[in-house]
Structure formats: structure tokens, C-alpha cells
Amino acid sequence: MGCYCQECGAEIKGRIDKKFCCDMCRNNYHNKLYRQEKRQISRINKRLAANRRILKYFYTSGIRKVPRYLLEDNKFDFDCYTSSSTGPLGRTTYRCYEYKYSSDLHKIVKIEKD
């Protein structure tokens, strides 16, 4: 039973552990994987950059407490942040690069900057 190239499907001659029939197929296969990964990272970075712009706008305007709906109206994505931490009182703080934000029970978002 022979082995087949993961890129083009051609039968591979030689070592039994080979995955590609030639350098071109190996390069094409890995370039496709890299492009898919790069697109995913790019989508996430665009969402993070948009969130950062929104936080920066409010913060530099002197508005440090914002109703959640205002962020939502500006297309802020609450599911996209760079990190999060939970304080001793159980309040979660989210970070978007140098900005951090947290929300209270009244859906008021407090914005801070490091």
C-alpha cells in the first residue's frame, strides 16, 4: 500500500513517512495553512483595534463612565478583549491593550487607562 501526497494526492515514492511528493507541494500546503491562520488573526486584530478606538474616544473626551448601550451603539464587541482578571470582590476587569473597563450592576462601564 502506497502513501499519497497531502497536497496533490499523487502517490509518493521513497520513504514511508513522507507527506508530500515534492517541495512545491510541501510549500503550497504550508502556505495555504499560513494564509488561513493570518486571515483569522487579522479579523481578531481588527475587532480589537475597533474596541480600542472606541475606548480611547470616550477616555480622551473625558468620559470615564459610559452606559453600556452607548458602547453597543458604537459597535463595541464585548466578546473581544486582550485579557481579563477578577478582583477580590468578584468584579471582572477587561483589558483592550492599555485601556481597561468594567461594568457595574446598572450597566455603567468604567473606563481606565494604564
VENRAUR-V176659 format. One record per residue. N is the residue number from 1. RES is the residue in one letter. PSI is psi in degrees with one decimal (none if undefined). OMEGA is omega in whole degrees, 0 to 359 (NA if undefined). Layout:
<<N:RES:PSI:OMEGA> <N:RES:PSI:OMEGA>>
This chain:
<<1:M:128.7:183> <2:G:168.1:175> <3:C:154.2:182> <4:Y:145.4:181> <5:C:132.3:180> <6:Q:-16.5:181> <7:E:-54.8:187> <8:C:-12.6:179> <9:G:1.3:180> <10:A:150.2:178> <11:E:138.5:183> <12:I:133.0:175> <13:K:147.5:178> <14:G:-143.1:184> <15:R:147.0:182> <16:I:-20.9:183> <17:D:5.8:178> <18:K:144.5:181> <19:K:-19.8:184> <20:F:151.2:182> <21:C:-24.1:181> <22:C:170.3:180> <23:D:-37.8:181> <24:M:-44.3:178> <25:C:-41.1:178> <26:R:-45.9:180> <27:N:-44.6:179> <28:N:-44.0:180> <29:Y:-49.2:183> <30:H:-32.7:176> <31:N:-38.6:177> <32:K:-45.2:179> <33:L:-43.2:181> <34:Y:-43.0:180> <35:R:-42.4:179> <36:Q:-44.9:180> <37:E:-42.8:181> <38:K:-39.2:178> <39:R:-42.7:180> <40:Q:-46.2:180> <41:I:-39.8:180> <42:S:-42.6:178> <43:R:-44.7:180> <44:I:-44.7:180> <45:N:-36.1:177> <46:K:-42.0:178> <47:R:-42.7:178> <48:L:-42.6:180> <49:A:-39.8:178> <50:A:-44.5:177> <51:N:-43.4:180> <52:R:-43.0:179> <53:R:-41.9:181> <54:I:-47.1:179> <55:L:-43.2:180> <56:K:-41.9:179> <57:Y:-51.3:181> <58:F:-43.3:183> <59:Y:-47.2:182> <60:T:-17.9:175> <61:S:-2.1:180> <62:G:6.4:180> <63:I:105.6:184> <64:R:-13.9:175> <65:K:121.4:187> <66:V:134.9:172> <67:P:139.0:183> <68:R:-38.3:183> <69:Y:-29.8:177> <70:L:-40.1:176> <71:L:-43.4:179> <72:E:-40.8:179> <73:D:-28.8:178> <74:N:13.5:177> <75:K:29.7:176> <76:F:133.4:181> <77:D:102.3:183> <78:F:-11.9:179> <79:D:0.5:185> <80:C:110.6:180> <81:Y:163.2:185> <82:T:-30.3:176> <83:S:170.3:177> <84:S:156.6:176> <85:S:152.2:180> <86:T:126.2:182> <87:G:177.3:183> <88:P:-24.7:180> <89:L:6.3:177> <90:G:4.8:179> <91:R:130.5:180> <92:T:131.4:175> <93:T:132.5:180> <94:Y:147.5:179> <95:R:142.1:171> <96:C:91.8:188> <97:Y:-121.3:185> <98:E:-3.8:179> <99:Y:145.9:174> <100:K:153.3:182> <101:Y:151.8:177> <102:S:159.3:184> <103:S:145.0:177> <104:D:-175.3:182> <105:L:-23.2:182> <106:H:11.6:179> <107:K:37.3:172> <108:I:126.0:182> <109:V:124.1:178> <110:K:126.8:182> <111:I:132.8:178> <112:E:164.8:177> <113:K:141.2:177> <114:D:none:NA>>
